[in-house]
Amino acid sequence: MINTKRYIQLLFLQFFCWGSVFVSPHGFAADSDGSTVTNKPSSSKSQNVTINLINRLVERGVLSAEDARELIEQAENDAAEARAQVLQAQTDQATNDTVRVPYIPEIVKVQIRDEIKDDVLEQARLEHWVAPNTLPAWVSHMVVNGDIRVRYEDMFFPRGNNTTGVFPNFNAINTGPPFDTTGTDFSPQRDVDQDRTQVRLRARLGTEVDMENGFTAGLRLATGSDDQPVSENQSLGAANGAQGGNFSKYAVWLDRAFIKYELGGLPTKNLAISVGRFDNPFFSTSTIMWANDLAFDGLALQGRNQVAEGVTPFFTAGAFPVFDTDLNFSSNRPQKFPSEDKWLYAGQVGSDWKINEDFGFKGAGAFYYFDRIEGELSDPFVPLTAQDQGNTDDTRPAFAQFGNTYMNLRNITPTAANDFGTIDQWQYFGLATRFQDVAFTGRMDYKHFEPFVISLTGEFVKNVAFDRARLNALAVNNRGSGAPGGALGPFVGGDTAWIGGINLGSVALQKRWDYNIGLNYRYVESDSVVDGFCDPDFGGGGTNVKGYAIRAALALAPRIFLGLNWMSSDQVAGPTLKADTFWLDANAVF
């Protein structure tokens, strides 16, 4: 065995020269060039100083062959470890100087993303950045829509209109205190001779939410000078107690609120039921019966189903409350009057027909039954003040325009208290006729030059409940010239309405310079339709009008367009009343 001192010296020498030692796994020792050495000490010279030294020590008997082999193995291990440390140091330096982007499998990416998301949400919750999941899932199913329209409007009254006080404003009477028909004052009258200019605003904002499983909920808010049903226009700077004036703010009304369920949901196959307050569910091509802004309250059932290529029949049916009697009617009597509720029951059937690639037709027939919408003469009574109510006061319209024929509602008994009918005849007025309307509607489209489309439209309405004898006995307006001695003239109103028109251009103004133009002519007799629900603009609104309208629209951008409209009207029956109306609209739709 080697003595301790010499062994330590050799170990120090080995440590000093570790970088130059290479050992063969198959021999005693190996040179730095990798040549193999036998298992016994070799007398051949090596380029490695340490190997030569060990060989000399073995030759001189200082080391045994076994000790030499052990030293070589230890030196080999130390050299390998040293090389590994140098390689690691070089790798660390390269990592600091170079950004390596290894390939990451997709499954690992997903796992990393989920872990990061969970960590961030947890940190947000703990630090109160935001409470996660505060927005329900249905928010992603919302569709928001709206529009803004600013309108400049002029109304002109040509010379020759009758200005002798023969155009009572029955809506003003019926929505205020009753009018004393024996008084010396004129009843509220409509303007027939003084031109007017208005700037009007309409703003609407709505949303529809897909509630899943076929259900949809909708809500819309809109402007309006008041809560009337046929117009959402707000006259800017309105006077005489109306909204506005001196830059006052304007009210916003609940315009739509409904729940809808659909089964099918396809253009060629669908069944839907709507409840609440919703758009007009009936197919219509004009405003002679239903105003564009009118909403229907109640329930509507709609369906369609394609029965042949290009032929899709459809139907609509519904029940709609028109008026619900005040719970406390009459308000100033301990005993209450019976209910005077009014309803509209309606049904329509029709079909879409794609005749060929160029022509399409849509037509329908409808029946509208207005239950108890007409006025009813009260039980005999004596109103001692304007506040005393008759038991049929609630049969008067809650809202009306102009044109329909009216009757007295109160059956006032002549007594000494009213000087036998010569004073204190406090009166309200109701519709003199029943309304049961049959309507036919059609539209023919020629689409060969699409998006330029040519459309012919028409609508015909007849009130089959019209009773001329009844009206001749009850009517307080829409009469011809009086007989000698001051007697009322005969009733001159009618029961029919119709309109025909043509439209040219893009149906939807979707891009800049898209345009459309239209022309129509209408003839609407006094009691063909309920004036409270039809066009609010032509001839001042309502029925008993005839004339034409010309309109045009031009897109300035995908959701901005200008509109022009000229309407010229004349009264169908009764005293002369002509009116011309001009519009200039700026519209933004979103």
C-alpha positions as CSV (number, residue, x, y, z in Angstrom):
1,M,0.0,0.0,0.0
2,I,1.2,3.6,-0.7
3,N,2.1,5.6,2.4
4,T,-0.2,8.4,3.4
5,K,2.1,11.3,2.7
6,R,2.9,10.2,-0.8
7,Y,-0.8,9.4,-1.5
8,I,-1.8,12.9,-0.5
9,Q,1.0,14.3,-2.8
10,L,-0.4,12.3,-5.7
11,L,-3.9,13.4,-5.0
12,F,-2.8,17.1,-5.1
13,L,-1.0,16.4,-8.3
14,Q,-4.1,14.7,-9.7
15,F,-6.3,17.8,-8.7
16,F,-3.8,20.1,-10.4
17,C,-3.8,18.2,-13.6
18,W,-7.5,17.0,-13.7
19,G,-8.2,18.8,-16.9
20,S,-5.7,16.8,-19.0
21,V,-6.7,13.3,-17.7
22,F,-8.7,10.9,-20.0
23,V,-9.4,7.4,-19.0
24,S,-10.4,4.6,-21.2
25,P,-13.2,2.3,-19.9
26,H,-11.4,-0.7,-21.5
27,G,-7.8,-0.2,-20.4
28,F,-5.5,1.1,-17.7
29,A,-5.2,4.6,-19.0
30,A,-5.7,6.6,-22.2
31,D,-4.0,9.6,-23.7
32,S,-5.7,12.8,-24.5
33,D,-6.0,11.7,-28.1
34,G,-8.2,8.8,-26.9
35,S,-5.7,6.0,-27.6
36,T,-6.3,2.9,-25.3
37,V,-3.8,1.8,-22.6
38,T,-3.6,-1.8,-21.4
39,N,-4.7,-2.9,-18.0
40,K,-1.1,-3.0,-16.8
41,P,1.3,0.0,-16.6
42,S,2.6,0.8,-20.0
43,S,6.2,1.6,-20.8
44,S,5.1,3.7,-23.8
45,K,5.2,7.4,-23.5
46,S,2.0,9.4,-23.2
47,Q,1.2,13.0,-24.0
48,N,-0.5,13.3,-20.7
49,V,2.0,14.3,-17.9
50,T,-0.1,12.8,-15.1
51,I,-0.3,9.4,-16.9
52,N,3.4,9.3,-17.4
53,L,4.0,10.2,-13.7
54,I,1.8,7.4,-12.6
55,N,3.5,4.9,-14.9
56,R,7.0,6.0,-13.5
57,L,5.7,5.5,-9.9
58,V,4.5,2.0,-10.8
59,E,7.9,1.2,-12.5
60,R,9.8,2.3,-9.3
61,G,7.6,0.3,-7.1
62,V,6.1,3.3,-5.3
63,L,2.6,2.4,-6.5
64,S,1.1,-1.0,-7.1
65,A,-0.8,-1.6,-10.3
66,E,-4.0,-1.8,-8.3
67,D,-3.4,1.6,-6.6
68,A,-2.6,3.2,-10.0
69,R,-5.8,1.9,-11.5
70,E,-7.7,3.3,-8.5
71,L,-6.1,6.7,-8.9
72,I,-6.9,6.7,-12.7
73,E,-10.6,5.9,-12.1
74,Q,-10.8,8.7,-9.5
75,A,-9.2,11.2,-11.9
76,E,-11.6,10.1,-14.6
77,N,-14.6,10.8,-12.4
78,D,-13.3,14.2,-11.4
79,A,-12.6,15.2,-14.9
80,A,-16.1,14.2,-16.1
81,E,-17.6,16.2,-13.3
82,A,-15.5,19.2,-14.1
83,R,-16.5,19.0,-17.8
84,A,-20.1,18.9,-16.8
85,Q,-19.8,22.0,-14.7
86,V,-18.1,23.9,-17.5
87,L,-20.9,22.8,-19.9
88,Q,-23.6,23.9,-17.5
89,A,-21.9,27.3,-17.1
90,Q,-21.8,27.8,-20.9
91,T,-25.5,26.8,-21.2
92,D,-26.5,29.3,-18.5
93,Q,-24.7,32.0,-20.3
94,A,-26.3,31.2,-23.6
95,T,-29.7,31.2,-22.0
96,N,-29.1,34.7,-20.6
97,D,-28.2,35.9,-24.1
98,T,-30.8,34.0,-26.2
99,V,-34.6,33.7,-25.8
100,R,-35.6,30.1,-26.6
101,V,-39.2,29.3,-27.6
102,P,-39.8,25.6,-27.2
103,Y,-42.8,23.9,-28.9
104,I,-45.7,23.6,-26.4
105,P,-48.5,21.1,-27.2
106,E,-52.0,22.5,-27.5
107,I,-53.3,20.6,-24.5
108,V,-50.6,22.1,-22.4
109,K,-51.5,25.6,-23.7
110,V,-55.1,25.1,-22.7
111,Q,-54.1,23.9,-19.2
112,I,-51.7,26.9,-18.8
113,R,-54.4,29.3,-20.0
114,D,-57.0,27.9,-17.6
115,E,-54.6,28.0,-14.7
116,I,-53.7,31.7,-15.4
117,K,-57.4,32.6,-15.8
118,D,-58.2,31.0,-12.5
119,D,-55.3,32.7,-10.8
120,V,-56.3,36.1,-12.2
121,L,-60.0,35.7,-11.3
122,E,-59.0,34.7,-7.8
123,Q,-56.7,37.6,-7.4
124,A,-59.5,39.9,-8.8
125,R,-62.0,38.5,-6.3
126,L,-59.6,38.9,-3.3
127,E,-58.6,42.4,-4.3
128,H,-62.1,43.4,-5.4
129,W,-61.2,44.3,-9.0
130,V,-64.6,42.9,-10.1
131,A,-67.0,40.3,-8.8
132,P,-66.9,37.5,-11.4
133,N,-70.1,36.2,-13.0
134,T,-72.0,39.4,-12.1
135,L,-73.5,39.5,-15.6
136,P,-75.9,36.7,-16.4
137,A,-75.5,34.6,-19.6
138,W,-78.5,36.1,-21.3
139,V,-76.7,39.4,-21.6
140,S,-74.8,38.0,-24.5
141,H,-78.1,37.3,-26.2
142,M,-79.3,40.9,-26.2
143,V,-79.8,42.9,-29.4
144,V,-80.0,46.7,-28.9
145,N,-81.6,48.9,-31.6
146,G,-82.9,52.4,-31.9
147,D,-83.4,55.4,-34.1
148,I,-83.5,59.2,-34.0
149,R,-85.5,61.3,-36.3
150,V,-85.5,65.1,-36.5
151,R,-88.3,66.6,-38.6
152,Y,-89.0,70.0,-40.0
153,E,-92.7,70.3,-40.7
154,D,-94.9,72.9,-42.3
155,M,-98.7,72.7,-42.5
156,F,-100.5,75.0,-45.0
157,F,-104.2,75.7,-45.2
158,P,-105.3,77.0,-48.6
159,R,-107.9,79.7,-48.8
160,G,-111.5,78.7,-48.9
161,N,-111.7,76.5,-45.8
162,N,-114.9,76.9,-43.7
163,T,-114.1,79.0,-40.6
164,T,-117.5,79.3,-39.0
165,G,-116.9,77.0,-36.1
166,V,-118.1,73.7,-37.7
167,F,-115.0,71.6,-36.8
168,P,-115.3,70.7,-33.2
169,N,-112.3,69.0,-31.5
170,F,-114.2,66.1,-29.8
171,N,-111.0,64.7,-28.3
172,A,-110.4,68.0,-26.4
173,I,-113.9,67.8,-25.1
174,N,-113.9,64.2,-24.1
175,T,-110.5,64.4,-22.3
176,G,-111.5,67.5,-20.3
177,P,-114.7,68.7,-18.6
178,P,-118.0,68.1,-20.4
179,F,-119.2,70.8,-22.8
180,D,-122.4,72.8,-22.3
181,T,-124.1,72.5,-25.6
182,T,-126.5,75.3,-24.7
183,G,-123.8,77.8,-23.9
184,T,-122.8,80.8,-26.0
185,D,-119.1,79.8,-26.3
186,F,-117.7,77.8,-29.2
187,S,-116.6,74.2,-28.3
188,P,-112.9,73.5,-28.7
189,Q,-112.2,73.8,-32.4
190,R,-109.4,72.5,-34.7
191,D,-107.2,74.9,-36.7
192,V,-108.3,75.2,-40.4
193,D,-106.9,78.5,-41.6
194,Q,-103.6,79.4,-39.8
195,D,-100.4,77.9,-41.1
196,R,-98.1,76.2,-38.6
197,T,-94.4,75.3,-38.5
198,Q,-93.0,72.7,-36.1
199,V,-89.7,71.0,-35.4
200,R,-90.3,67.5,-34.1
201,L,-88.2,64.9,-32.6
202,R,-88.6,61.1,-32.4
203,A,-86.2,59.0,-30.4
204,R,-86.5,55.3,-29.7
205,L,-84.3,52.8,-27.9
206,G,-85.2,49.1,-27.6
207,T,-83.8,45.7,-26.9
208,E,-84.8,42.1,-27.6
209,V,-83.3,39.3,-25.6
210,D,-83.1,35.7,-26.7
211,M,-84.3,33.9,-23.5
212,E,-83.5,30.5,-25.1
213,N,-85.8,27.6,-25.8
214,G,-87.9,29.7,-28.2
215,F,-88.6,32.6,-25.8
216,T,-87.9,36.3,-26.5
217,A,-88.5,39.3,-24.4
218,G,-88.6,42.9,-25.8
219,L,-88.6,46.4,-24.4
220,R,-88.6,49.8,-26.0
221,L,-88.7,53.4,-24.8
222,A,-89.8,56.3,-27.0
223,T,-90.5,60.0,-26.9
224,G,-93.9,61.6,-27.4
225,S,-95.7,64.9,-26.7
226,D,-98.1,62.8,-24.6
227,D,-99.3,59.2,-24.3
228,Q,-101.4,59.2,-27.5
229,P,-101.2,55.9,-29.4
230,V,-100.4,56.9,-32.9
231,S,-97.4,59.2,-32.8
232,E,-94.0,59.2,-31.0
233,N,-93.2,62.7,-32.2
234,Q,-92.2,65.3,-29.7
235,S,-92.7,68.9,-30.8
236,L,-89.7,70.9,-29.7
237,G,-90.6,74.0,-27.7
238,A,-94.3,72.9,-27.5
239,A,-96.6,75.5,-25.9
240,N,-99.9,75.7,-24.0
241,G,-99.0,73.4,-21.2
242,A,-97.6,70.6,-23.3
243,Q,-94.1,69.2,-22.8
244,G,-91.3,71.5,-23.7
245,G,-90.9,75.3,-24.1
246,N,-87.9,77.2,-22.8
247,F,-85.7,74.2,-23.3
248,S,-87.5,72.0,-20.8
249,K,-86.8,68.3,-20.8
250,Y,-89.1,65.8,-22.5
251,A,-90.7,62.7,-21.2
252,V,-89.9,59.1,-22.3
253,W,-92.7,56.6,-22.5
254,L,-92.9,52.8,-22.3
255,D,-93.6,52.0,-26.0
256,R,-93.1,48.3,-26.2
257,A,-92.9,45.5,-23.6
258,F,-93.6,41.9,-24.6
259,I,-92.8,38.2,-24.2
260,K,-92.8,36.1,-27.3
261,Y,-92.6,32.3,-27.8
262,E,-91.7,30.8,-31.3
263,L,-91.8,27.3,-32.5
264,G,-90.0,26.7,-35.7
265,G,-88.5,30.2,-36.2
266,L,-88.0,29.8,-40.0
267,P,-89.2,32.1,-42.8
268,T,-91.2,29.2,-44.2
269,K,-92.4,27.6,-41.0
270,N,-93.1,29.2,-37.6
271,L,-95.7,29.5,-34.9
272,A,-95.5,32.4,-32.5
273,I,-97.5,33.8,-29.6
274,S,-96.9,37.3,-28.2
275,V,-98.3,38.9,-25.0
276,G,-97.8,42.4,-23.7
277,R,-97.4,45.5,-25.9
278,F,-95.9,44.8,-29.3
279,D,-95.7,45.9,-33.0
280,N,-98.7,45.7,-35.2
281,P,-98.9,41.9,-35.9
282,F,-101.1,42.3,-39.0
283,F,-99.8,42.6,-42.6
284,S,-100.5,46.1,-43.9
285,T,-99.2,48.3,-46.7
286,S,-100.6,51.7,-45.6
287,T,-101.7,53.8,-42.7
288,I,-105.4,54.2,-43.6
289,M,-106.3,51.8,-40.8
290,W,-103.2,51.5,-38.5
291,A,-100.7,54.2,-37.9
292,N,-97.0,53.2,-38.3
293,D,-96.1,54.0,-34.6
294,L,-99.2,52.2,-33.2
295,A,-98.6,49.4,-30.7
296,F,-101.1,46.6,-29.9
297,D,-101.8,45.7,-26.3
298,G,-102.9,42.1,-25.6
299,L,-102.3,38.7,-27.2
300,A,-101.5,37.8,-30.7
301,L,-101.0,34.3,-32.4
302,Q,-99.1,34.1,-35.7
303,G,-98.3,31.2,-37.9
304,R,-96.9,30.5,-41.4
305,N,-96.1,27.2,-43.2
306,Q,-94.8,26.7,-46.7
307,V,-97.2,24.3,-48.6
308,A,-95.5,24.4,-52.0
309,E,-92.3,25.8,-53.5
310,G,-92.6,29.6,-53.1
311,V,-96.1,29.5,-51.5
312,T,-96.3,30.3,-47.8
313,P,-99.7,30.9,-46.2
314,F,-99.9,32.7,-43.0
315,F,-102.4,33.8,-40.3
316,T,-102.7,36.2,-37.4
317,A,-105.3,36.2,-34.6
318,G,-105.6,38.2,-31.5
319,A,-107.5,39.8,-28.7
320,F,-106.6,43.3,-27.6
321,P,-108.1,45.4,-24.8
322,V,-108.9,48.9,-26.1
323,F,-110.3,50.4,-22.9
324,D,-110.7,49.1,-19.3
325,T,-113.2,50.9,-17.1
326,D,-111.9,52.8,-14.1
327,L,-112.3,50.6,-11.0
328,N,-114.1,53.5,-9.2
329,F,-116.4,54.7,-12.0
330,S,-118.4,56.8,-11.2
331,S,-115.8,58.4,-8.9
332,N,-118.3,60.8,-7.2
333,R,-121.1,58.3,-6.3
334,P,-121.2,55.7,-3.6
335,Q,-122.8,53.2,-6.0
336,K,-120.7,52.4,-9.0
337,F,-121.7,52.1,-12.7
338,P,-121.4,48.9,-14.7
339,S,-118.2,48.2,-16.7
340,E,-117.8,49.7,-20.2
341,D,-114.8,47.6,-21.3
342,K,-113.9,47.7,-25.0
343,W,-112.0,45.1,-26.9
344,L,-110.7,44.4,-30.4
345,Y,-110.9,40.8,-31.7
346,A,-109.2,40.3,-35.0
347,G,-108.1,37.7,-37.5
348,Q,-106.2,37.7,-40.8
349,V,-105.2,35.1,-43.3
350,G,-103.0,35.5,-46.4
351,S,-100.1,34.1,-48.3
352,D,-96.7,34.9,-49.6
353,W,-96.3,33.8,-53.2
354,K,-92.9,33.8,-55.1
355,I,-94.3,33.7,-58.6
356,N,-90.8,33.5,-60.2
357,E,-87.4,35.0,-59.8
358,D,-88.7,38.5,-60.7
359,F,-92.2,38.6,-59.3
360,G,-93.5,38.2,-55.8
361,F,-96.9,38.8,-54.3
362,K,-98.2,39.0,-50.7
363,G,-101.9,39.4,-50.0
364,A,-104.3,39.0,-47.1
365,G,-107.8,39.4,-45.9
366,A,-108.7,40.4,-42.4
367,F,-111.7,41.0,-40.1
368,Y,-111.5,43.5,-37.2
369,Y,-114.3,43.3,-34.7
370,F,-114.5,46.3,-32.2
371,D,-116.6,45.2,-29.3
372,R,-118.5,48.1,-27.6
373,I,-116.3,50.8,-29.1
374,E,-119.3,52.8,-30.1
375,G,-121.0,55.2,-27.7
376,E,-124.1,54.4,-25.7
377,L,-126.9,56.7,-24.6
378,S,-127.0,57.0,-20.8
379,D,-130.0,56.4,-18.5
380,P,-132.0,59.6,-18.1
381,F,-130.5,61.9,-15.4
382,V,-130.1,65.6,-14.6
383,P,-126.5,66.7,-14.1
384,L,-126.6,69.6,-11.7
385,T,-122.9,70.4,-12.1
386,A,-120.2,69.6,-14.8
387,Q,-118.8,67.0,-12.4
388,D,-121.9,64.9,-12.3
389,Q,-121.3,61.7,-14.3
390,G,-123.7,59.7,-16.6
391,N,-123.5,55.9,-16.4
392,T,-122.2,55.7,-20.0
393,D,-119.6,58.5,-19.9
394,D,-116.8,55.9,-20.2
395,T,-118.1,54.8,-23.6
396,R,-116.5,58.0,-25.1
397,P,-113.1,57.4,-26.8
398,A,-110.0,57.8,-24.5
399,F,-108.2,59.2,-27.6
400,A,-109.5,60.4,-31.0
401,Q,-108.3,62.4,-34.0
402,F,-110.7,63.8,-36.6
403,G,-113.3,62.5,-39.0
404,N,-115.5,60.0,-37.1
405,T,-119.1,60.7,-36.5
406,Y,-120.2,61.4,-32.9
407,M,-123.4,61.3,-30.8
408,N,-124.5,62.7,-27.5
409,L,-123.8,60.3,-24.6
410,R,-125.9,61.9,-21.9
411,N,-129.7,61.5,-21.9
412,I,-130.4,64.7,-19.9
413,T,-133.9,65.0,-18.6
414,P,-135.5,68.5,-19.1
415,T,-136.6,69.8,-15.7
416,A,-137.0,73.0,-14.0
417,A,-133.4,72.6,-12.7
418,N,-132.0,73.0,-16.2
419,D,-134.8,75.4,-17.4
420,F,-136.3,72.5,-19.3
421,G,-133.2,71.8,-21.4
422,T,-132.2,75.3,-22.2
423,I,-129.2,75.5,-19.8
424,D,-126.7,73.2,-18.2
425,Q,-126.6,70.6,-20.9
426,W,-123.2,69.2,-19.9
427,Q,-122.4,66.8,-22.6
428,Y,-119.8,64.2,-23.6
429,F,-119.6,62.5,-27.1
430,G,-119.2,58.9,-28.2
431,L,-118.7,57.3,-31.6
432,A,-122.0,57.1,-33.4
433,T,-121.3,53.9,-35.3
434,R,-120.2,50.4,-34.6
435,F,-117.0,49.2,-36.3
436,Q,-116.6,45.8,-37.9
437,D,-114.0,46.2,-40.6
438,V,-113.3,43.9,-43.5
439,A,-109.9,44.7,-45.0
440,F,-108.0,43.4,-48.0
441,T,-104.3,44.2,-48.4
442,G,-101.8,43.4,-51.3
443,R,-98.3,44.1,-52.5
444,M,-96.8,43.1,-55.8
445,D,-92.9,43.3,-56.1
446,Y,-90.8,43.3,-59.3
447,K,-87.2,42.4,-58.3
448,H,-85.5,41.9,-61.7
449,F,-83.1,44.9,-61.0
450,E,-82.6,44.2,-57.3
451,P,-81.7,46.0,-55.1
452,F,-83.8,48.3,-57.2
453,V,-87.4,47.1,-56.6
454,I,-90.7,48.2,-58.1
455,S,-93.7,47.7,-55.7
456,L,-97.4,48.2,-56.3
457,T,-99.4,48.4,-53.0
458,G,-103.1,48.6,-52.2
459,E,-105.5,48.3,-49.4
460,F,-109.3,48.3,-49.2
461,V,-111.4,48.6,-46.0
462,K,-115.2,48.5,-45.5
463,N,-117.1,48.9,-42.2
464,V,-119.8,46.3,-42.5
465,A,-121.5,47.4,-39.2
466,F,-122.1,50.9,-40.7
467,D,-125.8,51.9,-40.2
468,R,-126.7,55.1,-42.1
469,A,-130.2,55.3,-40.6
470,R,-128.7,55.1,-37.1
471,L,-126.2,57.8,-38.0
472,N,-128.8,60.0,-39.6
473,A,-130.7,60.0,-36.3
474,L,-127.8,60.4,-33.9
475,A,-125.0,62.3,-35.7
476,V,-124.0,65.7,-34.4
477,N,-121.3,66.2,-37.1
478,N,-120.6,65.1,-40.7
479,R,-123.9,66.5,-41.9
480,G,-124.7,68.4,-45.0
481,S,-126.3,71.8,-45.3
482,G,-129.2,72.4,-42.8
483,A,-132.8,72.6,-43.8
484,P,-134.6,75.9,-43.6
485,G,-135.4,76.8,-40.0
486,G,-132.1,75.6,-38.6
487,A,-132.8,71.9,-38.7
488,L,-129.8,69.6,-39.2
489,G,-129.0,68.5,-42.7
490,P,-128.7,64.8,-43.7
491,F,-125.8,62.6,-42.7
492,V,-123.1,62.7,-45.4
493,G,-120.4,60.4,-44.1
494,G,-119.5,57.0,-45.5
495,D,-118.1,53.5,-44.6
496,T,-115.3,52.8,-47.2
497,A,-111.6,53.5,-47.4
498,W,-109.0,52.6,-50.0
499,I,-105.5,53.5,-51.1
500,G,-103.2,52.6,-54.0
501,G,-99.5,53.4,-54.5
502,I,-96.2,52.7,-56.2
503,N,-92.8,52.6,-54.7
504,L,-89.5,52.6,-56.6
505,G,-85.9,52.0,-55.3
506,S,-84.1,50.2,-52.6
507,V,-86.4,48.7,-50.0
508,A,-83.7,49.1,-47.3
509,L,-81.3,52.1,-47.4
510,Q,-78.2,50.1,-46.7
511,K,-75.4,52.0,-48.4
512,R,-74.6,55.6,-49.4
513,W,-76.7,57.0,-52.3
514,D,-79.4,54.3,-52.0
515,Y,-82.8,55.9,-52.6
516,N,-86.5,55.2,-52.9
517,I,-89.5,57.2,-54.0
518,G,-93.2,56.7,-53.6
519,L,-96.5,58.0,-54.6
520,N,-100.0,57.1,-53.3
521,Y,-103.6,58.3,-53.4
522,R,-106.2,57.6,-50.7
523,Y,-109.9,58.0,-50.2
524,V,-111.0,57.5,-46.6
525,E,-114.6,58.1,-45.7
526,S,-115.7,59.3,-42.2
527,D,-116.6,56.0,-40.5
528,S,-114.7,53.5,-42.5
529,V,-112.1,53.0,-39.7
530,V,-111.6,54.2,-36.2
531,D,-109.9,57.6,-36.5
532,G,-108.0,57.2,-33.2
533,F,-105.8,54.4,-34.7
534,C,-105.0,55.5,-38.2
535,D,-102.6,58.0,-39.9
536,P,-101.9,60.9,-37.6
537,D,-100.4,63.2,-40.3
538,F,-102.4,63.1,-43.5
539,G,-104.9,66.0,-43.5
540,G,-104.1,66.6,-39.8
541,G,-104.8,63.1,-38.8
542,G,-107.9,60.8,-38.9
543,T,-110.6,60.0,-41.5
544,N,-112.9,61.8,-43.9
545,V,-109.9,62.7,-46.1
546,K,-108.8,62.2,-49.7
547,G,-105.7,63.2,-51.6
548,Y,-102.2,62.2,-52.6
549,A,-98.7,61.9,-51.0
550,I,-95.3,62.0,-52.6
551,R,-92.2,60.9,-50.7
552,A,-88.5,60.4,-51.3
553,A,-85.5,59.1,-49.2
554,L,-81.8,59.2,-49.8
555,A,-79.0,57.5,-47.8
556,L,-76.0,59.5,-46.9
557,A,-74.4,56.7,-45.0
558,P,-75.3,53.1,-44.2
559,R,-77.5,54.2,-41.2
560,I,-78.1,57.9,-42.1
561,F,-80.7,59.1,-44.5
562,L,-82.8,62.1,-45.5
563,G,-86.5,62.1,-46.2
564,L,-88.9,64.4,-48.1
565,N,-92.7,64.2,-48.0
566,W,-95.5,66.3,-49.5
567,M,-99.1,65.5,-48.7
568,S,-102.2,67.3,-50.1
569,S,-105.6,66.5,-48.6
570,D,-109.2,67.6,-48.9
571,Q,-112.2,66.6,-46.8
572,V,-114.5,63.9,-48.4
573,A,-117.8,65.1,-46.9
574,G,-119.1,68.1,-45.1
575,P,-117.7,71.6,-44.9
576,T,-114.6,72.5,-47.0
577,L,-111.3,71.7,-45.3
578,K,-108.1,71.5,-47.3
579,A,-104.5,71.0,-45.9
580,D,-101.0,70.6,-47.3
581,T,-98.1,69.2,-45.3
582,F,-94.4,69.2,-46.0
583,W,-91.7,67.2,-44.2
584,L,-87.9,67.3,-44.2
585,D,-86.5,64.4,-42.1
586,A,-83.0,63.5,-40.9
587,N,-82.9,59.9,-39.7
588,A,-80.2,57.9,-37.8
589,V,-80.8,54.2,-37.3
590,F,-78.7,51.9,-35.1
